[in-house]
Amino acid sequence: MEFLPELLAIVIGFMVLSNRLVAALITPIFDKYQWEKFWLMYVSWVLAGVLVFLADANLFEAYIANPLIGKILTAIVAGGGGNLLHDLTDTSDLVIFEEIKEE
């Protein structure tokens, strides 16, 4: 599977943007009211979906004939990708240290 580099760069930008917007605007509300942070992933997906539909971005245009399904999948990649970036940058060190402590 090969994606257009320009479109991939836009989707990666949406990943970062949705992650930063959720971290700056939504996470403090969840912290204040002590809500379960599990739902932040869905907020990120919705925000990424709005960005994808506004930009008319579709990573899967060459592979999936239905443009709506391609945009939904692109939104999932963009919204979930933000969480993936967050997981890779914030918790990977903690997981390694926890495994070392257990031994």
Rosetta blueprint (number, residue, H / E / L):
1 M L
2 E L
3 F L
4 L L
5 P H
6 E H
7 L H
8 L H
9 A H
10 I H
11 V H
12 I H
13 G H
14 F H
15 M H
16 V H
17 L H
18 S H
19 N H
20 R H
21 L H
22 V H
23 A H
24 A H
25 L H
26 I H
27 T H
28 P H
29 I H
30 F H
31 D H
32 K H
33 Y H
34 Q L
35 W L
36 E L
37 K H
38 F H
39 W H
40 L H
41 M H
42 Y H
43 V H
44 S H
45 W H
46 V H
47 L H
48 A H
49 G H
50 V H
51 L H
52 V H
53 F H
54 L H
55 A H
56 D L
57 A L
58 N L
59 L L
60 F L
61 E L
62 A L
63 Y L
64 I L
65 A L
66 N L
67 P H
68 L H
69 I H
70 G H
71 K H
72 I H
73 L H
74 T H
75 A H
76 I H
77 V H
78 A H
79 G H
80 G H
81 G H
82 G H
83 N H
84 L H
85 L H
86 H H
87 D H
88 L H
89 T H
90 D H
91 T L
92 S H
93 D H
94 L H
95 V H
96 I H
97 F H
98 E H
99 E H
100 I H
101 K H
102 E H
103 E L
